[in-house]
Amino acid sequence: MGLRLSLFVYSAAVLSAQVALMRIFSVTQWHHFSYMIISVALLGFGASGAFISLFRERLLASFTLYYRLFGALLAITFPGAIFLSQSVPFEPFLLVWDVNQYIYLFAHYLLLLVPFFSGAMCIGLLFSREHRRIGNLYFVNLIGSGAGTLLIVPLMFILPVGQLPIAVSALSVIGVAATYTLGKRKEWSYIVIPLSAIWIAYSIVSPFELNISEYKGLSRSLDLPGARSIYESDSPLGRLSVVESPVIRIAPGLSTAFTGAIPPQKALHFDAASPTAIIEWDGISQPPEYLDYLPEAAPYSIVNKPDVLIIGLGGGRHLLRAVKHKSNSVTVVERDERVVKLIDDDLARFTGRPTALDAVRIIISDGRRFIKTDSSTYDLIEISALGSFAAASSGVTALSETYLFTVEAIRDGLRLLKPDGMISLTAWLKHPPRDNLKLLATAAEALEEEKRRYPGRNIFFFRGWGTATILIKREEFTETEIEKLKEFCENLFFDVIHYPGINKTEVNRYNRFSEPVYFQAAAEILSNARRREDFYASYLFDVSPAKDGKPYFNHLFKLTSIPHLYRTLGVEWIPFIEWGYIILFATLVQALIASTVLILIPLRFLKQSTVVIRRVRKLKIWIYFSSIGLAYMFVEIVFTQKFTLFLAEPVYSVSVTLAALLFWSGMGSYFSGEIRKRIPNAFLIPAMAAALIITEIALLDHVFNAALHLSLGWRVIIAIVIIAPLGFAMGIPFPIGLKALGESAENYVPWAWGINGCASVIGAVLAMTLSVSFGFSAVLTAAAGLYIAAGLSGLITGDKVFIPFNDSGMNNIRCKDNR
Amino acid sequence: MVCLRNYTVTVVLSLFILYGVFSDVFSQEKPETDPFGSERLAMVREQIAARGISDPGVLASMTAVRRHLFIDPSKADVAYSDRPIPIGHGQTISQPFIVALMTELLSLDSTDVVFELGTGSGYQAAVLSRLVSRVFTMEIIEPLGKAAAERFNKLGYKNVMVQVGDGYYGLPGQAPFDAIIVTAAASHIPPPLINQLKPGGKMAIPIGSVFFVQNLMLVEKDSMGNVTTENILPVRFVPLTGSR
């Protein structure tokens, strides 16, 4: 019992540690750098496999001691590693120029490798020793991991981010304590008492002060004169901070025609990134004048007392403008309840509580889910794509999935419009043009799918010096509307890019480029489908529309453009790369190298060991365990992203999907022995997982569409049910493989465990890379193919019936006793 | 032809170096040994002139101003590299080419009065000071502003006036300015600065993150007070559809 309980708790601690680390790095750095560091930390699993392979006999001879010791190391080193890593001055953006940054990065790797290696050692040691009960133990391992996911998310509501490592440490201490049944009480006290003392010491110094990069928006706001932090709140949705300073003034894309003053503002930061403005208003007088000098104000020149839908409250800029124009009704959809509470309650005196006005309706929900399920109609739907400019320009958000800027989302939005209504989308300008062209292409394809033969007639597109706005109407723009919008642009020195009947002489007048590049690109995109496809293919950036099956609006970089960029620009091409994408590739390369080393090292030494398997059998082991490792991660990563649309929030999607997948896989593992007996043809076991993946590809979108309107509780239940059969099937191949291997070549068990660990790391990164390029369905199909490959791996030597690694005639296994 | 061009560039730049050294002796910076003279010459030749900066005044100023004195001495060995250098508080000293391009875009005259928003280390102001009559520069982050003021004092820059404070409102007492340079990132062009720009004046603003300037915006105010902006790409990024 103690063994299973400790395994359960260790597994929960390791998974909680991963989630906690992601949250910590999302605050201190950009979250994609956290993937890089976490993936290396996860290589601790691969390293543990190698380590156990090499020292198996010695480790198993004193199993209890080492099982406890590594548990204690996890408890001590996880908070320690986080604490020490905060003093390593790693700055990812400087990697291009500063060699010292590689040393700092390596220091991060080493620090974080230790706790994950320790946690993986506990699990790996137990699997090695108890391989005959592997189905049962793997079940406990997966259930524990699932519980860890479910435990850490609620903890994020209660604890500051800097205290999460202590919570993980506490779990590990419990894991160590649970081992007391394995040895004498006296031994137990030697480890648990000092361990508890260390944990108490950690608790006293926690929460650790997180060292936020000086280049993040929050650090810069706090450096302003008179700046002070007046609000900070952590939750699984992210860290929300508010800074006040008399010199905060944020007005994205403000017209140069504006000569007035911007009212006092406070800076609202999400995960310490660049801020949005909370604007001062007395709640009575006219909202600030400058709001009408922003490009987003354009629709109000043609709509009168409209019914407005605003996706994202932010600091309240869109809401104040809607109030200023005496909108008939304003519906604001905000995903984070804390933001509403800030505007409506905590900062009520400052904001004037526009959220409390009679005409205003606040809805806490995901924007995409709302526009997909709402049945009201609106004159204006405002969606802002203005995130952090620094983040957008450096491409660190390239791999974030967003379901608001897809063809399907625009179609959903068009469905909610009154006949004369319009959608307004505003995004930062980047040079050469990228994001805005992608938005235009998305709008054009959505209109075409809504049977508008000439989408250009439903679009008005203009830009200022820093932002561009696309207005998309359900019906064609009338001449009167066009004249009013042109007048708006002219008064505010904004340049028209496209409207029905535009003349080339009207473009590129106030904010000039050497060539009218936006006009030229828009003409290509809005001409016809064939020219548009040619343009996508030949353009240096990926401006093809994002879709629900590939929802990466911020991903614009084309790998195929690198040679051209390098040839024409040399090192000057660096500003045009997307850091998120490049870091992902770097992570993949380093994971491949590290995995190869970790897999090859034990092989070299295992030759001298007691049982040697012929090369062909090693290949079988490698194919089998790497295929199921890769396939499992492909499904896991795609599901966590795909279910974001259904569960409406990434953090819920990650926790529910992971927990469900792990739980059902645990059940599959638990019954694996029984299933193995009933299905003699072992090929069918991984093939069953493959068949279920293909079924899910066909069914998922239909289920999402049918059930998206249901409450979160129902959607969670549906998610768990959908995942059940596949999760169950995916939980079987690993334990039956490991068990069969243990019966025939026991000393190869840790090696197989290491291969599976390494494949999981590579699988996680590879799944992201492939999703960005080919979409979710392609990655899931690849996962099905990998399960088939795992099934076929037993047929390499021509076995008619595949019995993984358990040839009765031992014709492939040569025993050699070196003793 | 290429050799002749390289030869000409080398001769011209050598003259600039001599000019820089002698102007140091007779005017501003105190004469002292210059361990980075050859690096600075290479920087101007390879990073600036080679990328199309041709204004002799700008090249001379970039040749004369000792960039290594505007950063932490521990980073002096990379002072003339083609890269931005961190100066603390989330700020950087821009890559030399960007400094030169911003300066050239302003089409400065020796009688001009320039306002700079965001002093940083003071390097940009130092480059400007050799081309114009007076430079007023404001830095919002106190430690940076004070360090820059001390540096100018020590190096003998008499025509650079540093103020620590909020530069958003410019300096109404010294306005109007012939040129304005905004080196601090902003979500918008401060309206008070547009007001303080002389008719016919120019304002340069880099757009992008502190490490990677993606483009420069040149704001021009005509004699009627109308404002236009021009986007200048700092790289030769002409092809719209390049991989066809």
HADDOCK unambig.tbl for C-alpha pairs under 7 A between the chains (distance, minus, plus):
assign (segid A and resid 214 and name CA) (segid B and resid 89 and name CA) 6.11 0.50 0.50
assign (segid A and resid 214 and name CA) (segid B and resid 90 and name CA) 4.67 0.50 0.50
assign (segid A and resid 215 and name CA) (segid B and resid 90 and name CA) 4.52 0.50 0.50
assign (segid A and resid 220 and name CA) (segid B and resid 90 and name CA) 6.47 0.50 0.50
assign (segid A and resid 223 and name CA) (segid B and resid 141 and name CA) 6.62 0.50 0.50
assign (segid A and resid 224 and name CA) (segid B and resid 140 and name CA) 6.77 0.50 0.50
assign (segid A and resid 224 and name CA) (segid B and resid 141 and name CA) 6.28 0.50 0.50
assign (segid A and resid 225 and name CA) (segid B and resid 140 and name CA) 6.92 0.50 0.50
assign (segid A and resid 225 and name CA) (segid B and resid 141 and name CA) 6.95 0.50 0.50
assign (segid A and resid 247 and name CA) (segid B and resid 166 and name CA) 6.86 0.50 0.50
assign (segid A and resid 250 and name CA) (segid B and resid 187 and name CA) 5.80 0.50 0.50
assign (segid A and resid 251 and name CA) (segid B and resid 187 and name CA) 5.72 0.50 0.50
assign (segid A and resid 251 and name CA) (segid B and resid 188 and name CA) 5.85 0.50 0.50
assign (segid A and resid 252 and name CA) (segid B and resid 187 and name CA) 4.83 0.50 0.50
assign (segid A and resid 252 and name CA) (segid B and resid 188 and name CA) 5.82 0.50 0.50
assign (segid A and resid 253 and name CA) (segid B and resid 187 and name CA) 6.56 0.50 0.50
assign (segid A and resid 253 and name CA) (segid B and resid 188 and name CA) 5.62 0.50 0.50
assign (segid A and resid 254 and name CA) (segid B and resid 188 and name CA) 5.49 0.50 0.50
assign (segid A and resid 256 and name CA) (segid B and resid 189 and name CA) 6.89 0.50 0.50
assign (segid A and resid 256 and name CA) (segid B and resid 191 and name CA) 6.85 0.50 0.50
assign (segid A and resid 256 and name CA) (segid B and resid 227 and name CA) 6.92 0.50 0.50
assign (segid A and resid 258 and name CA) (segid B and resid 191 and name CA) 6.43 0.50 0.50
assign (segid A and resid 259 and name CA) (segid B and resid 191 and name CA) 5.20 0.50 0.50
assign (segid A and resid 390 and name CA) (segid B and resid 208 and name CA) 6.33 0.50 0.50
assign (segid A and resid 390 and name CA) (segid B and resid 209 and name CA) 4.99 0.50 0.50
assign (segid A and resid 393 and name CA) (segid B and resid 208 and name CA) 6.11 0.50 0.50
assign (segid A and resid 393 and name CA) (segid B and resid 209 and name CA) 6.85 0.50 0.50
assign (segid A and resid 394 and name CA) (segid B and resid 209 and name CA) 6.98 0.50 0.50
assign (segid A and resid 431 and name CA) (segid B and resid 214 and name CA) 6.64 0.50 0.50
assign (segid A and resid 431 and name CA) (segid B and resid 215 and name CA) 6.81 0.50 0.50
assign (segid A and resid 465 and name CA) (segid B and resid 229 and name CA) 6.86 0.50 0.50
assign (segid A and resid 510 and name CA) (segid B and resid 228 and name CA) 4.80 0.50 0.50
assign (segid A and resid 510 and name CA) (segid B and resid 229 and name CA) 6.06 0.50 0.50
assign (segid A and resid 511 and name CA) (segid B and resid 228 and name CA) 5.91 0.50 0.50
assign (segid A and resid 511 and name CA) (segid B and resid 229 and name CA) 4.48 0.50 0.50
assign (segid A and resid 511 and name CA) (segid B and resid 230 and name CA) 5.31 0.50 0.50
assign (segid A and resid 512 and name CA) (segid B and resid 229 and name CA) 6.13 0.50 0.50
assign (segid A and resid 512 and name CA) (segid B and resid 230 and name CA) 4.51 0.50 0.50
assign (segid A and resid 512 and name CA) (segid B and resid 231 and name CA) 6.05 0.50 0.50
assign (segid A and resid 513 and name CA) (segid B and resid 230 and name CA) 6.00 0.50 0.50
assign (segid A and resid 513 and name CA) (segid B and resid 231 and name CA) 5.31 0.50 0.50
assign (segid A and resid 538 and name CA) (segid B and resid 241 and name CA) 5.48 0.50 0.50
assign (segid A and resid 538 and name CA) (segid B and resid 242 and name CA) 6.75 0.50 0.50
assign (segid A and resid 538 and name CA) (segid B and resid 243 and name CA) 5.55 0.50 0.50
assign (segid A and resid 538 and name CA) (segid B and resid 244 and name CA) 4.75 0.50 0.50
assign (segid A and resid 539 and name CA) (segid B and resid 240 and name CA) 6.70 0.50 0.50
assign (segid A and resid 539 and name CA) (segid B and resid 241 and name CA) 4.54 0.50 0.50
assign (segid A and resid 539 and name CA) (segid B and resid 242 and name CA) 6.49 0.50 0.50
assign (segid A and resid 539 and name CA) (segid B and resid 243 and name CA) 6.84 0.50 0.50
assign (segid A and resid 540 and name CA) (segid B and resid 241 and name CA) 6.03 0.50 0.50
assign (segid A and resid 540 and name CA) (segid B and resid 242 and name CA) 6.03 0.50 0.50
assign (segid A and resid 540 and name CA) (segid B and resid 243 and name CA) 6.47 0.50 0.50
assign (segid A and resid 561 and name CA) (segid B and resid 243 and name CA) 6.80 0.50 0.50
assign (segid A and resid 564 and name CA) (segid B and resid 243 and name CA) 6.77 0.50 0.50
assign (segid A and resid 569 and name CA) (segid B and resid 236 and name CA) 6.86 0.50 0.50
assign (segid A and resid 572 and name CA) (segid B and resid 235 and name CA) 6.84 0.50 0.50
assign (segid A and resid 575 and name CA) (segid B and resid 212 and name CA) 5.20 0.50 0.50
assign (segid A and resid 575 and name CA) (segid B and resid 214 and name CA) 6.20 0.50 0.50
